[in-house]
Amino acid sequence: MKVAILTFDGFNELDTFIALGLLNRLHHLGWAAAVTSPTAQVTSMNGVTVTAQQPLAFANEADVVLFGSGLHTRAIAADGALLDRLALDPVRQLIGGQCSGTLLMARLGLLADMPACTDSTTKPWVVEAGVRVLEEPFHARGPIATAGGCLASQYLAAWVMASRAGLDAARSALRYAAPVGEKEAYVERLLAVVTPFLPAD
């Protein structure tokens, strides 16, 4: 399972690294999540510079694509030349975004008439793009999901794992990362948020 975590200059570390760390807990099942960027290096909103593990084109072949947020997302959303490099296919891919990443999904036409989650700063821009914004941490319809709030990256990761590897695999990966002494309650609360949005068996 190839996962592209789209990461641009000014990125929010929590969006990128929480998803990256959780999804790569399924490495033993052949999963590989990668920081995917339009340039060789990107610098976060707090000045952390990382080297891209995959170029932007990797998103077009990945099985899962996640849009993180960042300081410059509004400018990225207005950059047609950059977004035109993405040819995503919700028939074949799971696609999710959080906070201002939801704005990029809206600009790419991925949300259609689906309501979406985002953060309070991005909400006016997403509304301006014609999307109804929910006051919820996570929402999905079919292969498309959005989340609101930096720590909502755990919901996107849990949804992806449960959708493609099953609840047992997701539960095991999440339990490993959950706080000691709270593991069972933490994992079950997290999965309770995403389970209603999983495909029916």
N, C-alpha and C positions, 0 to 999 in steps of 0.2 A: 504494500500500500504506500504510494508516494504522496506526501503531503507538502504542499507549498504554503509557507507562512509569509504572506506578502508584507514586506518590511521596507519602509521608505525613510529618507532622511527626516529627523525629528520624531522618530517612532517612539511609542510608549513601550518601555521595557516589559511591563507586566503583560501586555497583550502578546508580545512575541515570545518571551521566554517561558511563561507559564504553559502556554500551549505546546511549545517545543519540548519542554521537559516532560510533560504528561504524555504526549502522544508517542514520544520515543521510548516510553516504558513498554510499548508493544513491539520493540525491536525484535524480540524473539519470535514474533509472528510474521516477520518480514516487513514491518512498518519502518518507514524512514521519513521523518519530518525535517524540513530544511528551511533555514532563513533564505528567502527568495527576494532578490532586490534588482532594481534596474541598473545599479552601479556596483562596482567591485566592493566598495565599502559604504556603509551608512552609519550616521551618528545619531544617537538617541536624543530625546528631549532633555536628558540630564547629562549629555556629553560623553556617553559611552559609544565608542566606535567599534563596529564589528565588521568582519569580512563576510560577504554573502557566500552562502554555501551553494546556491544555485542562481542562475540568471533569471530574469523575469520570464523568459520564454518557457521555463520549466513549468510555470503555472498552467500552461495550455495542455500539457501532457499529464499533469498530476491527477491522481484520483480524488484528492481533496484540496480545496483552496480556501485559505482563511485570510481575510483582510483585517490587519490590525489597524490601530488608530495612531495619530501623531499630530504634531504641531502644524504641519504643512498640508494636511489632507485636503483642505478647501482649494488650495492652489493646484494640487495634483488632480482633483476632480475637474478642474477647468482646463487641464492639459490634455487636449484631445489626442495629440501625437503619442503621448505616453500610454493613455488608456487604450488606444487603437492597437497596441502591441499585445493586448489580452484578447484571446478568442476562447472564452470559457463556454462550457456546455453542460447545463444542469441535467441533461438527460444522462450524461455519463459521469458527472462529477458531483460530489457534495461541495457546496459553497456556503461559507459563513463569514460573517463580519461582526465587529463590535465597535461601539462608539462611532468615531468618525469613519471607520471602515464601512459602516452602513451607507454613508453618503456615496462612497465609490461604487458600491453595489447598485445604488439607485441610479447613478449616472450611466452605468453599464446596462441598465434596463433589466437587471436580474430580479427585481422585486415585484414587477408588474403591479397587481392590485393588492399585494400582500402587505399587511401592517408590519411594522418593524420596531425594533428596540435600538436605542442609542443613548448617548449621554446628554445631559442638559445643555451643554455648550453647543453641541452639534444639532440638537433638535430643530431649531429654526431653519437650518439649511436643508435638513432632510424633509421637513414639511414643505419648504419652498420647492423642493424637487418633486412634490406631488405625492408624498408617502405619509400615511397616517402613522403617527408614533404612539407606541404603547408605553405605559408606565409600568413596565415589567422587566425582569432581568434577562429573560430569554423567550424567544418565540421562533417556531419553525413551521414550514409547510413543505412537505415533500423533501427535496434535496437542498432547500434553501433555509438558512437560519441566520438570525441576528441576535446580538446580546448587548446589554447596556451596562456600563460601569467597568472599570479596569479589571476588577477581580472576577468579572463575568467570563473571563477567558476560560475558567475552569468548566463552565457550562458548555461552551462551544466544544472544548476538548472531550468532555464526557459524552456529548451528543454524537460526535464523530466516532468515538470508540465504540459506543453502544450500537450505533447504526451499522458499522462495518465489521466489528469483531464480536459483537454480542454483549449482553449485560454482564455476564460473568467475567469476561476479559476486562471490561471497563471497570467493574467493581474492584478487581484485583489491582489494576494499575493505580486507581485512585486511592485505595487503601494504603498503598505503599507511601504515598505522598502526604496523606492526611495526618493531622497532629496526633501525637501519642496520647492515649487516654481518651480520645474522642473519635477514634477511627470509624467505628461502626455507625455512630450517629451522624458523623460528618458525611460519610459516603452515601448513606441512605437519604439524607436531606438533599444532597446534590443531585442524586439520581431521580429523586421525586420531582425535581424541576423539569428534567429533560424527558423522562419516560413517556409523558403524555404525547410527545411529539415524535416518537419513534414509529416507523412503519409497522403496521399490523402484521402479525405472523401469517 
